[in-house]
């Protein structure tokens, strides 16, 4: 999936203010409006490009998501999951044992954000009943080692590819790593699979889903999921004391 450069489409920098973006849009829209250039297919295409760019950059929420995707696809961001699901005791919110993986885009799954920003099929609801829903279930008994050689980028910033194998990076929180969890991940085939993250998962652990990679010569490769761990940055004194007591009971020093 080719990412569109909406800043370039409007001729503004990434640091442009809301007023500058609006001014650029109005100027370009006036210049390329079909009423001013009837029968000019190139002008019509340019006008659509300008309108699409402003629909995103002119909306604060969409612009934030778009900027996050640009940072992710350039390797500057890994779409870290928020700390909100750590534990009821250390985050104020209950952690579900089975949840859909969230890349931190205001509750939208990454594929929904791609569809809303870059076109594609109509967005579908991702709500499912607890323990039910479409896709496949995978229970990992052991962690797989990723094959050698560096995977290469694809047109879809969500995946990298080596041969017919697909690679993605996900971020899990501490509660998920310690206690285990079930996440939902999109595959290159467009399916959503439920993947069990085993309790005690270590940072950098790789999970493999067989047959859910790219198609090549009539066969599908595997999907490799590399995990990253998000550590909370802000704890209050009570939380620190409780964690210190817990770690001491495990024989861990700090």
C-alpha positions as CSV (number, residue, x, y, z in Angstrom):
1,X,0.0,0.0,0.0
2,X,1.6,3.2,-1.2
3,X,1.5,5.9,1.5
4,X,0.4,9.3,0.2
5,X,2.4,12.5,1.0
6,X,-0.4,14.9,1.9
7,X,2.1,17.6,2.9
8,X,3.6,17.5,-0.6
9,X,0.2,17.5,-2.2
10,X,-0.6,20.9,-0.5
11,X,3.0,22.2,-0.9
12,X,3.5,22.8,2.9
13,X,6.0,21.5,5.4
14,X,5.2,19.1,8.2
15,X,5.6,22.0,10.6
16,X,2.9,24.1,8.9
17,X,0.3,25.6,11.1
18,X,-3.4,25.0,10.7
19,X,-3.8,28.4,9.1
20,X,-1.0,27.8,6.6
21,X,-2.5,24.4,5.7
22,X,-5.9,26.0,5.2
23,X,-4.4,28.9,3.1
24,X,-2.5,26.5,0.9
25,X,-5.6,24.4,0.3
26,X,-7.8,27.3,-0.6
27,X,-5.2,28.7,-3.1
28,X,-4.7,25.3,-4.8
29,X,-8.4,24.4,-4.8
30,X,-9.2,27.8,-6.5
31,X,-6.6,27.2,-9.1
32,X,-7.5,23.6,-10.0
33,X,-11.3,23.7,-9.4
34,X,-13.1,21.9,-12.3
35,X,-15.3,24.9,-12.9
36,X,-12.3,26.9,-13.8
37,X,-10.8,24.2,-16.0
38,X,-13.7,22.3,-17.6
39,X,-12.7,19.1,-19.4
40,X,-9.2,19.2,-17.9
41,X,-8.7,15.6,-16.6
42,X,-5.3,16.4,-15.0
43,X,-6.7,19.5,-13.2
44,X,-9.6,17.4,-11.9
45,X,-7.2,14.7,-10.6
46,X,-5.1,17.4,-8.9
47,X,-8.2,18.9,-7.3
48,X,-9.2,15.5,-5.9
49,X,-5.7,15.0,-4.6
50,X,-5.8,18.5,-2.9
51,X,-9.2,17.8,-1.4
52,X,-8.1,14.4,0.0
53,X,-5.0,15.9,1.5
54,X,-6.9,18.7,3.2
55,X,-9.6,16.3,4.5
56,X,-6.8,14.7,6.5
57,X,-4.4,17.6,7.3
58,X,-7.3,19.9,8.0
59,X,-8.7,17.6,10.7
60,X,-6.7,17.6,13.9
61,X,-7.5,14.0,14.8
62,X,-6.9,12.6,11.3
63,X,-3.7,14.6,11.0
64,X,-2.4,13.2,14.3
65,X,-3.1,9.6,13.1
66,X,-1.5,10.4,9.7
67,X,1.7,11.8,11.4
68,X,1.9,8.7,13.6
69,X,1.8,6.5,10.5
70,X,4.4,8.5,8.7
71,X,6.7,8.2,11.7
72,X,6.0,4.5,12.0
73,X,6.7,3.8,8.3
74,X,9.9,5.7,8.4
75,X,11.2,3.7,11.3
76,X,10.9,6.5,13.9
77,X,8.0,4.9,15.7
78,X,6.8,1.4,16.5
79,X,3.2,2.3,17.2
80,X,3.7,1.6,21.0
81,X,0.7,0.5,22.9
82,X,-0.3,2.8,25.8
83,X,0.2,2.0,29.4
84,X,-3.5,2.1,30.1
85,X,-3.9,-1.7,30.2
86,X,-1.1,-2.5,32.6
87,X,-3.1,-3.8,35.6
88,X,-6.1,-2.7,37.5
89,X,-3.8,-2.1,40.4
90,X,-1.2,-0.1,38.6
91,X,-3.1,1.7,35.9
92,X,-6.7,2.3,37.1
93,X,-8.2,0.2,34.3
94,X,-9.0,-3.5,34.2
95,X,-7.0,-5.6,31.8
96,X,-8.9,-8.1,29.7
97,X,-7.4,-11.5,29.2
98,X,-8.6,-11.5,25.6
99,X,-8.5,-8.2,23.7
100,X,-7.9,-6.8,20.2
101,X,-4.5,-5.4,19.7
102,X,-4.4,-1.7,19.5
103,X,-1.6,0.3,17.9
104,X,-2.5,3.4,19.8
105,X,-4.5,5.3,17.2
106,X,-7.4,6.4,19.4
107,X,-8.9,3.0,19.6
108,X,-8.7,2.3,15.8
109,X,-6.9,-0.7,14.6
110,X,-4.1,0.0,12.2
111,X,-5.8,-1.4,9.2
112,X,-8.8,0.8,9.9
113,X,-6.6,3.8,10.0
114,X,-4.9,2.8,6.7
115,X,-8.3,2.3,5.1
116,X,-9.6,5.7,6.3
117,X,-6.5,7.6,5.3
118,X,-5.3,5.8,2.2
119,X,-8.4,4.5,0.6
120,X,-9.5,0.9,0.1
121,X,-12.5,-1.1,1.0
122,X,-15.2,0.2,3.3
123,X,-14.3,0.1,6.9
124,X,-15.9,-2.7,8.8
125,X,-16.8,-3.0,12.5
126,X,-14.1,-4.8,14.5
127,X,-16.3,-5.5,17.6
128,X,-16.7,-9.2,18.4
129,X,-18.2,-11.1,21.3
130,X,-15.8,-12.2,24.1
131,X,-14.1,-15.4,22.9
132,X,-15.8,-15.4,19.6
133,X,-15.6,-13.7,16.2
134,X,-14.0,-14.3,12.8
135,X,-10.4,-15.3,12.1
136,X,-8.4,-18.2,13.5
137,X,-7.1,-19.2,16.9
138,X,-3.4,-20.0,17.5
139,X,-1.9,-21.3,20.7
140,X,1.8,-21.0,20.8
141,X,3.6,-23.6,22.9
142,X,7.1,-22.2,22.1
143,X,8.6,-19.1,20.6
144,X,10.0,-19.4,17.1
145,X,13.3,-18.1,15.9
146,X,13.1,-15.8,13.0
147,X,14.8,-17.0,9.8
148,X,18.2,-15.2,9.0
149,X,18.5,-12.3,6.7
150,X,16.9,-8.9,7.0
151,X,13.3,-8.7,5.8
152,X,12.6,-6.0,3.2
153,X,10.0,-3.3,3.3
154,X,6.8,-3.8,1.3
155,X,4.2,-1.3,-0.1
156,X,2.3,-1.8,3.2
157,X,4.1,-0.2,6.1
158,X,2.4,-2.7,8.4
159,X,4.6,-5.6,7.1
160,X,8.1,-6.4,6.0
161,X,8.8,-9.4,3.7
162,X,11.5,-12.0,3.0
163,X,10.4,-14.4,0.3
164,X,6.9,-15.3,1.1
165,X,7.3,-14.8,4.8
166,X,5.9,-11.7,6.5
167,X,7.2,-9.8,9.5
168,X,5.6,-7.4,11.9
169,X,6.6,-5.7,15.2
170,X,4.1,-5.3,18.0
171,X,4.3,-3.7,21.4
172,X,2.8,-5.3,24.4
173,X,2.4,-4.0,27.9
174,X,3.9,-5.4,31.1
175,X,0.7,-7.1,32.2
176,X,0.4,-8.9,28.9
177,X,4.0,-10.0,29.0
178,X,3.8,-11.3,32.6
179,X,0.3,-12.8,32.6
180,X,-0.2,-13.6,29.0
181,X,-2.9,-12.3,26.6
182,X,-4.7,-12.8,23.4
183,X,-4.3,-10.2,20.6
184,X,-5.7,-9.9,17.1
185,X,-3.3,-9.3,14.3
186,X,-4.0,-8.6,10.6
187,X,-2.2,-10.8,8.1
188,X,-1.1,-9.9,4.6
189,X,-4.0,-12.0,3.3
190,X,-6.4,-9.6,4.9
191,X,-7.5,-11.9,7.7
192,X,-7.5,-11.2,11.4
193,X,-6.0,-13.9,13.5
194,X,-6.1,-14.3,17.2
195,X,-2.7,-14.9,18.6
196,X,-2.0,-16.0,22.2
197,X,0.9,-14.3,23.9
198,X,2.3,-16.7,26.4
199,X,2.7,-15.7,30.0
200,X,6.4,-14.7,30.6
201,X,7.0,-13.5,27.1
202,X,10.4,-11.8,26.9
203,X,11.1,-8.6,24.9
204,X,12.2,-9.6,21.4
205,X,10.4,-12.9,21.5
206,X,9.1,-14.0,18.1
207,X,5.8,-15.8,17.5
208,X,5.1,-17.6,14.3
209,X,1.8,-18.1,12.6
210,X,2.2,-20.8,9.9
211,X,0.6,-20.2,6.5
212,X,-0.4,-16.6,7.2
213,X,2.4,-14.8,5.2
214,X,2.4,-13.7,1.6
215,X,1.5,-16.0,-1.2
216,X,4.4,-17.3,-3.4
217,X,4.2,-19.9,-6.1
218,X,0.8,-21.0,-4.9
219,X,1.8,-21.5,-1.3
220,X,1.6,-19.1,1.7
221,X,4.6,-18.3,3.8
222,X,4.6,-17.8,7.6
223,X,3.9,-14.6,9.6
224,X,6.5,-13.8,12.2
225,X,5.5,-11.5,15.1
226,X,8.3,-9.8,17.0
227,X,7.3,-8.5,20.4
228,X,8.5,-5.3,22.1
229,X,7.8,-4.4,25.7
230,X,6.5,-1.0,26.9
231,X,7.6,0.0,30.3
232,X,5.6,2.6,32.3
233,X,7.3,5.9,32.7
234,X,5.2,7.4,35.5
235,X,4.3,5.6,38.7
236,X,3.1,7.2,41.9
237,X,4.8,6.5,45.2
238,X,2.2,4.0,46.3
239,X,2.6,2.0,43.1
240,X,6.4,2.1,43.4
241,X,6.2,0.8,47.0
242,X,3.9,-2.0,46.0
243,X,6.1,-3.0,43.1
244,X,9.2,-2.9,45.3
245,X,7.5,-5.3,47.8
246,X,6.4,-7.6,45.0
247,X,9.9,-7.6,43.4
248,X,11.5,-8.3,46.8
249,X,9.3,-11.3,47.2
250,X,10.7,-12.6,43.9
251,X,14.2,-12.0,45.1
252,X,14.7,-9.1,42.7
253,X,16.9,-6.2,43.8
254,X,16.8,-2.7,42.4
